[in-house]
Amino acid sequence: MNFTDKLNEYIKLTEDNLKGYNSNTPQTEYFKVLIDAMNYSLEAGGKRIRPVLVYEFCKACGGKIEASYAPAAAIEMIHTFSLIHDDLPAMDNDDFRRGKPSCHKAFDEATAILAGDALSVLPFEIISDDSLLSAEKKVKIISHLAKCVGREGMIGGQVIDMENEKKSDVTEENLRLMYKGKTCALIEASCVMGCICAGADDEHIKYAAEFANKLGLAFQIIDDILDVIGTQEELGKPVGSDAEENKTTFVTLYGVDKAKEIAAEITAEALEILEKFDNNEFLVELTNMLLVRNN
């Protein structure tokens, strides 16, 4: 199976699992609008990169892919919760996400907030209830996921991002710290959870985390570039929002060409780390794909 076919198979697998974990039933009739709002955003599309990383690191460490289903769905729910809240008027105030009206536009602001809240906690329920993971693995997964989402992870990174909008002296060091939380943390959780599902040793878990932080930084720099030279279809939301919100990015610091060079260098470092893993061919292609998605 070639790379594209395998990626599409993973996307379908993820979407089927997400539907199974968050379906309407007679028991959920009284909060159907909440589930509809959650699913509206969960079903908005995308490459499902984070679940794919969970699957592939599980396989690369010798695990069975079925063991990674719950964590893969969990990370996509967490990612979707962050997007719902990012789009709100109090945050980025974006009316579109992946070519569709944002959740607070398709429903209303209060429902969007609650849908995001629900998607932030359901992941821990589905991991806890999973029948294929041992109790020890569940504890490790939940602990790492919570750290990557919380104050020192994605949410902390978002706070730095908001504070940076008020500054005119944001440095590269500050940007890297912000991206480490805002973008890299969930990618790290994906890679590490896949390793834990497979019962990988601490050394390979460390390599997975290092790879993830390289990949996440390169991914975010490419987003910075697309916000300047890309299209709404490529970025999944209106372009030009960084400039409108007075955000400092690698592009505003160094220009498009230099930002591309930095992203390429970091990607090369990520690929070198992947050499520590067996059966890494798909991960190599995925990493390269994420670097050139603006071409």
Residue, then its C-alpha position, 0 to 999 in steps of 0.5 A: m500500500n502506498f503512502t497516500d492510500k495508507l494515510n486515507e485508510y488512517i483518516k477513515l479509521t479515525e473518523d469511524n472511531l470518533k463517531g463510535y465514541n460520540s454518537n447520539t443515543p436515546q439516553t443523550e436526547y436531552f443534550k443532543v445539541l451538545i453532541d451535534a456541536m461536538n461532532y460538527s467540529l470533529e467531522a470538519g475534516g483534515k489529515r488527522i495527523r495526530p491520530v496517524l502519529v499515534y498509530e504509526f509510533c505504536k506500530a514502529c515500536g512493535g505494538k498492535i494498532e488496535a491498542s492505539y485506537a482510544p488514544a488516537a481518538a482522544i488526541e483528535m478530540i483534544h485538538t478539536f477542543s482547542l480549535i473550537h476555543d481558538d476560534l471564539p471571539a475572545m481568542d482568535n475570532d475566526d469565523f471559518r475553520r477548514g472551509k466551514p463556519s466555525c463552531h460558534k458560527a454554526f451554533d452559538e458562542a455558549t454552545a461552542i464553549l461547552a462543546g469544547d469543554a466536553l471534548s476536553v474531558l471525553p478523551f480521559e473517559i475513553i482511555s480509562d474505559d478502553s479494554l485493550l490497554s493495561a491499567e499501567k499503560k492507561v495511567k502513563i498515557i493519561s498523565h502524559l496527555a494531561k501534561c501536554v494539554g495543561r499549563e505547561g503544554m498547549i494551554g500554557g502556550q496559548v497564554i504566551d501567544m496571547e501575551n505576545e500580541k501586546k509586545s513588540d520585542v518578541t524574540e525567537e527564544n520566546l517564539r520557540l517556547m510558545y510553539k513548544g506548548k501551543t503546537c508541539a505539545l499535542i504532537e508530542a503526546s501523540c508520538v509518546m502515547g503511541c510508544i506507550c501503547a506498544g510498551a516501548d522502553d524509556e529510550h524510544i519514548k524520549y526519541a519520540a518526544e524529541f522527534a515530535n518537538k522538531l516536527g511540531l516546530a517545523f509544522q508551525i513555521i510552515d503555518d506562519i508562512l502559509d498565513v502570508i503566502g497561502t490560501q484559505e484552503e491550504l491553511g484551513k482558516p482565513v489567511g492574514s490573521d497573524a498580521e491582523e492580530n499583531k502576531t510575531t512569527f518566524v516570518t515577521l522575524y526573518g522573512v519567508d525565505k529564511a523561515k523556509e530554511i529554518a523549517a527545512e533544517i528542523t525537519a532534517e533533524a526530525l528525520e535523523i531522529l526517526e532513524k532510531f525506529d524500525n519500520n519508519e518509512f511512513l513516518v519519513e514520508l509524513t514528515n516530508m509531506l508536512l514540510v512541503r504542504n505549501n508547494 
